[in-house]
Amino acid sequence: MQFTTTSLTLIGIVIWAFGYFVIGAFIQKRYLIYKPGRPVPAVEFRDDVDFYPANPLTLFGDHWASIAGGAPLAGGATGAMWGFLPAFLYITFGNIFLGSPHDYATMHISMRKQGKTIGTLITELISERSGKMGIFLGWFSIAAFCAVFLTALANLFAATPELTLPTVAFTVCGVIMGFLIYKFGWPVLRATLIGVVVVAIFVVLGIKYPISLPFGAWFAIFCIYPVISASIPAWILVEPRNFLNFIFMCVGATVLLIGCIVGNIPLQLPAVITYASEGPLWPMLFLTISCGALTGMHSFWTTGYTSRRVPDEKYVRLIGYGGEVLEGLTAFVALASAAVLPLAVYTEYIGKGWIFILQSGYAEIAGSVFTFIPNSAWLVWGGLLGSIFMITTLESGTRNMRIFSLELIALMTKKPTPPTDAPKWAAASVSIAACAALALSGAWFYIWILFPALSSLLALMSFMTIIIWLQLVGRPTGYWWFALLFTTFVIALPGAGYLSYTYVVQGIYHLAWIPALAIILTGFFYVDFFKRRKNMTAEEIAAATAEENAA
């Protein structure tokens, strides 16, 4: 059977729709019961910085753009090295059965627990030791990929001066949209229309009038910008700008989907490649593709970042489950771009970086239908899509590092953070300085190696937290045991074990201990998890159940 872009796209759409309307509805009815009119953290703890009732439409776009970022694009493009079929199956079925339920549940529980972050939830529901380790490991994981994106963005913008004007327009329009929506009461669609038109004009101007800056200048810019974005109220910049990103990515994804369906392009990449340069299909595929399928990193966004702005519980399934479904589609954009390339071309581009695969494949698919637009324009457009999502990851990642830095300090000193702006700016500045140091020194590599195993480690921590909460409020936990055990024994432990073994065989002993550490930490988390289950009292369950049912 010859797979084409048409058949693969239609199958994917059916699977994701089944996930949202069937699996998501089942989880809501059985485990995460929605209660109309229940008080939400956005209203109870409103400070108009991190806590405030956001417009649900802009919040959905912000959340999706933040969890998507560059990671699903990178995962979809690089995961194709084992053939397009295994990657496709993981970003569809892995998405609807693991990733989307994970994001949905962590957001729901955070809202039921005063908008607390996953680190605090782990501390309160499992143990302080696990909570501290979770925050610490999560912070370093975010720092590692922010360091990677700092370098990647500086290189991309230095090499592609056509991106300068549209990127500036994105940022300025984001600020204007924020004030129009939240201070002047404009409808979201009207403000968005203005932003889209202005940015579209600047995309054309950027191609005509490229502005070139050296690597060092761009590196400095991308160090300063996220500190500002992470420290000011979310409604001013990060939320509206990310919503604008969301609109353009929707346009980009729609163009590609139309190209896939109408173009009916044969897939030239092999369906299955059992062994690639990065190792065997299993377990390496699960480590290469995380965002778009399953990643525990999302718990840092679903809790401390998004849950504090959800205006009503009725939107949690849409934002939590639906946002991750849409991220699977984001990964598919990159996968489809890779699948239409011949293996030799794909192999050449993967050596240069996933962004080149996205640009080339996207241009081929879109250009097959929209023939009146020159290929050079599609290359710039593909690069712009990649760049705006890397910037989104950088700014939302810095905001999360700021939140978790202060949370970890408060947890260790037993003192609350002073309610002033100074700690926010200081924490954001220190966080991005750490990212810059990791990027320039090359030390990011050592943390980045741990990232795939760490991502699944954080996911199993989330599933443990979900199980404990459900047990406390008197609800069944069967589905989540499946998710926990699958993540542990199919993804996390085999992945970490294989990486450690590979480094030992290659004689790279100074790296072998890093994934081995993930295995040891998994043991610690399981000890704390089972100890918590064993020590849970009937009185505790009765009190938590009564609190849950009373509200």
PEPE-V610019 format. One line per field, one symbol per residue. ss: DSSP state (a for helix, b for strand, c for the rest). phi: phi as a letter, one per 20 degrees, with the letter a starting at -180 (. if undefined). burial: b if it has 24 or more other C-alpha atoms within 12 Angstrom, else e. A space follows every 10 residues. Layout:
BEGIN
ss: ???
phi: ???
burial: ???
END
This chain:
BEGIN
ss: cccbaaaaaa aaaaaaaaaa aaaaaaaaaa cccccccccc aaaacccccc cccccaaaaa aaaaaaaacc aaaaaaaaaa aacaaaaaaa aaaaaaaaaa aaaaaaaaaa aacccccaaa aaaaaccaaa aaaaaaaaaa aaaaaaaaaa aaaaaaaaac ccaaaaaaaa aaaaaaaaaa aacccccaaa aaaaaaaaaa aaaaaaaacc ccccaaaaaa aaaaaaaaaa accccccaaa aaaaaaaaaa aaaaaaaaaa aaaccbcccc ccccbbccbb aaaaaaaacc cccccccaaa aaaaaaaccc ccaaaaaaaa aaaaaaaaaa aaaaaaaaac ccaaaaaaaa aacaaaaaaa aaaaaaaaac ccccaaaaaa aaaaaaaaaa aaaaaaaaaa aaaaaaaaaa aaaccccccc caaaaaaaaa aaaaaaaaaa accaaaaaaa aaaaaaaaaa aaaaaaaaaa aacccccaaa aaaaaaaaaa aaaaaaaaaa aaaaacccaa aaaaaaaaaa aaaaaaaaaa aaaaaccaaa aaaaaaaaaa c
phi: .efcffffff fffffffgff edfffffffe ddfecfmfgd ggefdgclcd dafefffffg ffffffffle fffffffeff fenffgffff edffffecff ggfffffffg ffdmmfffff ffffedafff ffffffffff fffffffffg ffffffffec ffeffffffg fffffffgff feddmffgff ffgffffffg ffffffffcf ddcfgfffff ffefgfffff degfffcfff ffffggffff ffffgfffff ffflffeefg fccfccfepf gddfgfefdd focbbfgfff efefeegfcf fbffefffff ffffgffgff ffgffffffe efgffgffff fepfffffff ffffffffde ffdfffffff ffffgfffef fgffffffff ffffffffff feemcffgfc fgffffffff ffffffffff enfggfffff ggffffffff ffffffffff ffemdfcggf fgffffffed dfffffffff gffffemeff dfffffffff fgfgffffff ffffefefff ffffffffff f
burial: eebbbbbbbe bbbebbbebb eebbbebbee bbbbeeeebb bbbebeeebb bbbbbbbbbb bbbbbbbbbb bbbbbbbbbb bbbbbbbbbb bbbbbbbbbb bbbbbbbbbb bbbbbbbbbb bbbbbbbbbb bbbbbbbbbb bbbbbbbbbb bbbbbbbbeb bbbbbbbbbb bbbbbbbbbb bbeeeeebee bbebbbebbb ebbbebbeee eeeeeeebbe bbbbbbbbbb bbbbbbbbbb bbbbbbbbbb ebbbbbbbbb bbbbbbbbbb bbbeebebbb bbbbbbbbbb bbbbbbbbbb bbbbbbbbbb bbbbbbbbbb bbbbbbbbbb bbbbbbbbbb bbbeebbebb eebbbbbbbb bbbbbbbbbe eeeeebbbbb bbbbbbbbbb bbbbbbbbbb bbbbbbbbee beeeeeeeee eebbbbbbbb bbbbbbbbbb eeebbbbbbb bbbbbbbbbb bbbbbbbbbb bbbbbebebb bebbbbbbeb bbbbbbbbbb ebeeeeeeee bbbbbbbbbe bbeebbebbe ebbeeeeeee eeebeeebee e
END
